[in-house]
């Protein structure tokens, strides 16, 4: 996270440290990317033993705990953890059994979420848990140098000045910014934006990218923030201070 003029941490956005214990590497990577883009600092452990070791060494503001782990039952882990640690726990369950959820809550979990889930719902539930515990919650704003992407109000600003872009273009910019540093093909971007309302006569990702550049780049013909990889797609450059 950066602020105008220099690359330094945003203290509010860095307030919430999250530990995720789940052996699904693909899911964990997706959650890490999504919550990281929202300002959270996410550490992933693939086993209960690794997660337990991390909890003993470091302080976390919340725990995302899968109930089905390769080396332990999540409910047993929750029970043991509650004997010595009051970290807020959000359980993930694929079992779909109401009793598992009831038992988990009785053992001290703060909330639960059934798989599969939407990343937005996971983020919302985490924020609610942290607010109840009195933890400063990461601001729902992405900052990259002079660029500010306000996810709550769906507004883009440069140096605090709002820049006009359409709703679809905002969604496209956000999809790139939340995956800063990763190359995304046009097809991948279209998949990420399913459900977003397209402008009636303009369905070209390239055209929308050019209009976003016109709004946020100092020189749209020589972009520094949204870069084109010819024949591959686009990448959002996260390390630009400007």
C-alpha positions in Angstrom: 0.0 0.0 0.0 1.3 3.4 -0.9 0.6 7.0 -0.2 1.3 10.0 -2.4 4.9 10.9 -2.7 6.5 7.9 -1.2 6.0 4.2 -0.8 5.2 3.6 2.9 2.7 1.4 4.8 -0.8 2.6 5.3 -1.1 2.0 9.1 -4.9 1.5 9.0 -4.8 -0.9 6.1 -2.0 -2.9 7.7 -3.8 -3.2 11.1 -5.5 -6.6 10.5 -3.3 -9.7 10.3 -5.1 -12.8 9.2 -4.0 -16.4 9.5 -5.7 -18.9 7.2 -5.3 -22.7 7.9 -6.4 -24.6 4.9 -4.7 -27.3 2.8 -6.5 -26.2 -0.4 -3.6 -24.3 -2.1 -5.8 -22.9 -4.9 -8.4 -21.6 -2.5 -5.8 -20.2 -0.1 -4.1 -18.4 -2.9 -7.3 -16.8 -4.1 -8.2 -15.7 -0.6 -4.7 -14.3 0.0 -4.9 -12.3 -3.3 -8.4 -11.0 -2.6 -7.9 -10.0 1.0 -4.4 -8.7 0.3 -5.9 -6.4 -2.3 -8.3 -5.1 0.3 -5.4 -4.2 2.7 -5.3 -7.3 4.9 -2.0 -9.1 5.6 -2.7 -12.8 5.1 -0.5 -15.7 6.2 -1.4 -19.3 5.0 -0.7 -22.5 6.8 -1.5 -25.8 5.1 -1.8 -27.9 8.3 -3.0 -27.6 11.8 0.5 -28.1 13.2 2.0 -25.4 11.1 -0.9 -23.1 12.0 -0.5 -23.8 15.7 3.2 -23.0 15.5 2.5 -19.7 13.8 -0.1 -18.8 16.5 2.4 -19.4 19.2 5.1 -17.3 17.6 3.0 -14.4 16.1 0.0 -12.3 17.0 -2.9 -12.4 14.5 -6.2 -10.4 14.5 -8.3 -13.3 13.1 -8.1 -16.9 12.1 -9.8 -18.5 9.0 -10.0 -22.2 10.0 -11.0 -25.0 7.6 -12.7 -27.8 9.5 -11.2 -30.6 7.3 -7.5 -30.5 7.7 -5.0 -33.3 6.7 -3.5 -33.7 10.2 -6.4 -32.7 12.5 -10.1 -32.2 12.9 -10.9 -28.5 12.8 -13.4 -28.7 15.7 -10.8 -30.4 17.9 -8.3 -27.8 16.9 -10.8 -25.0 17.7 -11.4 -26.6 21.1 -7.7 -26.8 22.0 -7.0 -23.3 20.7 -9.7 -21.7 22.8 -7.9 -23.0 26.0 -5.1 -20.6 25.4 -5.9 -18.1 22.7 -8.9 -15.8 22.1 -8.1 -14.9 18.5 -11.4 -14.5 16.5 -12.2 -17.6 14.5 -14.1 -17.8 11.2 -14.7 -21.5 10.4 -14.8 -22.8 6.8 -16.9 -25.9 6.3 -17.7 -28.1 3.3 -19.6 -30.6 5.4 -22.8 -28.7 5.2 -24.1 -30.2 8.5 -25.8 -27.7 10.7 -24.6 -29.5 13.8 -21.0 -29.0 12.8 -21.7 -25.3 12.7 -23.5 -25.3 16.0 -20.7 -27.3 17.7 -18.1 -25.0 16.2 -19.9 -21.9 17.6 -20.3 -23.5 21.0 -16.6 -24.3 21.0 -15.8 -20.6 20.6 -15.8 -19.9 16.9 -17.1 -16.4 16.1 -18.7 -17.2 12.7 -18.8 -19.8 10.0 -18.9 -19.8 6.2 -19.9 -22.8 4.0 -17.8 -23.7 1.0 -18.0 -22.7 -1.8 -18.2 -19.1 -0.9 -17.9 -15.6 -2.5 -14.7 -13.8 -1.5 -16.8 -10.7 -0.9 -18.8 -12.5 1.8 -15.7 -13.8 3.4 -14.3 -10.2 3.6 -17.6 -8.9 5.0 -17.7 -11.5 7.7 -14.1 -10.9 8.7 -14.7 -7.2 8.9 -17.8 -7.8 11.1 -15.8 -10.1 13.4 -13.0 -7.6 13.7 -15.4 -4.7 14.4 -17.1 -6.7 17.2 -13.6 -7.4 18.7 -12.7 -3.7 18.4 -9.9 -4.3 15.9 -9.1 -1.6 13.4 -10.4 -2.8 10.1 -8.5 -2.3 6.8 -9.9 0.5 4.8 -11.9 -0.6 1.8 -9.6 1.6 -0.4 -6.7 0.5 -2.6 -3.8 3.0 -2.9 -1.0 2.9 -5.4 1.0 6.1 -5.3 -1.2 8.9 -6.4 -4.0 6.5 -7.5 -6.8 5.7 -5.0 -9.5 3.1 -5.8 -12.4 3.4 -3.4 -14.2 0.1 -3.5 -17.0 1.3 -1.3 -18.1 4.3 -3.3 -16.7 2.9 -6.6 -14.8 6.1 -7.2 -11.3 6.5 -8.7 -9.1 9.5 -7.6 -5.7 10.9 -8.6 -4.2 13.1 -6.0 -7.6 13.2 -4.3 -9.3 14.4 -7.4 -12.1 12.2 -8.7 -11.7 10.9 -12.3 -14.7 10.0 -14.4 -15.0 6.3 -15.5 -18.0 4.1 -16.0 -19.2 1.4 -13.7 -17.8 -1.3 -16.0 -14.5 0.4 -16.3 -14.3 0.7 -12.5 -14.9 -3.1 -12.2 -12.2 -3.7 -14.9 -9.7 -1.5 -13.1 -10.4 -3.1 -9.8 -10.0 -6.6 -11.2 -6.5 -5.6 -12.4 -5.5 -3.7 -9.3 -6.6 -6.5 -6.9 -4.3 -8.8 -8.9 -1.4 -6.3 -9.3 1.7 -7.8 -10.8 -0.2 -10.7 -12.4 -0.7 -10.9 -16.2 -4.4 -11.2 -17.1 -5.6 -12.2 -20.6 -8.6 -10.6 -22.1 -10.5 -13.8 -21.6 -9.6 -13.9 -18.0 -10.7 -10.4 -17.5 -14.0 -11.1 -19.2 -14.5 -14.1 -16.9 -13.8 -11.9 -13.8 -16.3 -9.4 -14.9 -19.2 -11.7 -15.6 -22.3 -10.1 -14.1 -21.1 -6.6 -14.6 -23.3 -4.6 -16.9 -21.5 -3.8 -20.2 -22.0 -0.6 -22.1 -24.5 -1.2 -24.9 -22.3 -0.7 -28.0 -18.8 -1.2 -26.7 -17.7 -4.7 -25.6 -14.0 -4.5 -26.3 -11.7 -4.8 -23.2 -9.1 -2.9 -25.2 -11.3 0.1 -25.7 -12.2 0.2 -22.0 -8.6 -0.1 -21.0 -7.7 2.9 -23.2 -10.4 4.9 -21.5 -9.2 3.9 -18.1 -5.7 5.0 -19.1 -7.1 8.4 -20.3 -8.5 8.8 -16.8 -5.6 7.7 -14.6 -2.4 7.9 -16.6 -0.3 11.1 -17.0 0.4 10.1 -20.6 -2.1 7.5 -21.8 0.1 6.8 -24.8 2.9 5.9 -22.5 1.1 4.1 -19.7 3.0 3.3 -16.5 0.2 1.8 -14.4 -1.7 -0.5 -16.8 0.8 -2.2 -19.1 0.1 -4.2 -22.3 2.0 -7.5 -22.8 1.5 -8.0 -26.5 -0.2 -11.2 -27.4 -0.8 -12.0 -23.7 -2.9 -9.4 -22.0 -2.6 -6.7 -19.3 -0.8 -6.3 -16.0 -1.3 -3.7 -13.3 2.1 -2.3 -12.2 1.9 -2.1 -8.4 5.4 -0.7 -7.8 4.9 2.7 -9.5 5.2 5.6 -7.0 3.5 7.9 -9.3 
